[in-house]
């Protein structure tokens, strides 16, 4: 399955997607970002989510990064 299809699948059911899957997709999106600053920012956010122990907090942090999915589909 292509990255684009995975993103669409997650966006169709974002609220029920597992945090680990969202993190995996964000990690795949990261190299496609044009700006090094933006790539580093996303890397830091992904690390913060990974370091969080609460599933509720992980989900909230993942939701804050949802625009990256939309940007990827729009051609970043």
Protein Blocks (a to p, Z undefined) as FASTA:
>chain_A
ZZklmmmmmmmmmmlpcfklmmmmmmmmmmmpmblklmmmmmmmmmmmmmpmbfklmmmm
mmmmmmmmmmmmnoZZ
